[in-house]
């Protein structure tokens, strides 16, 4: 085996990972729940960047019910943003690997 070629491939793989990490950090996804009462902004690395809760969510008379509703809405918005981040990551990986592999389709790879 040609160790020079192997080292070159490892360097290329490391560079691709660094590029992917950079792109994911720059990728921004947004999601909301409750008809926009809770809005979440997340990057492609699934880091929560912003959480915004509409003041109307806490305008009722039952603090316990409001708290439970807020928890549900926040959870739903974060989960949706995470799903969108996964989609963005998968798309970026397919674009990067597609160029590298000449469009080779390997079932289950992505």
C-alpha positions, 0 to 999 in steps of 0.5 A, spaced: 500 500 500 502 506 498 502 510 504 503 517 501 497 516 498 493 514 504 496 520 508 494 524 502 487 521 503 487 522 510 489 529 509 483 530 504 478 527 509 480 532 515 480 538 510 473 535 508 470 534 515 473 541 517 469 544 511 463 541 513 463 543 520 464 550 518 458 550 513 454 547 518 456 552 523 454 557 518 447 554 516 442 557 520 435 554 521 428 556 524 422 553 526 416 555 530 410 552 534 404 554 536 402 558 530 409 562 531 408 563 539 415 560 540 420 561 535 427 557 535 433 559 531 439 553 531 445 552 527 447 546 523 451 543 528 444 543 532 446 549 537 440 553 539 442 560 537 435 564 539 429 562 543 423 567 542 417 566 546 411 571 544 408 575 550 401 572 549 403 565 551 403 568 558 397 572 558 392 567 561 390 566 568 393 559 570 400 559 571 401 552 571 397 551 565 401 556 561 408 553 564 406 546 561 404 549 554 410 553 554 414 547 555 410 543 550 411 549 545 419 550 546 420 542 545 416 542 539 420 548 536 427 545 538 425 538 535 423 541 529 429 546 528 433 539 530 430 536 524 431 542 519 438 542 521 439 534 520 436 535 513 441 541 512 447 537 514 445 531 510 444 535 504 451 539 505 454 532 506 451 529 499 453 535 495 460 534 498 460 527 497 457 527 490 462 531 487 468 527 490 465 520 488 462 522 482 455 521 483 456 514 486 450 512 489 451 507 495 444 505 498 444 507 505 450 512 505 445 518 506 
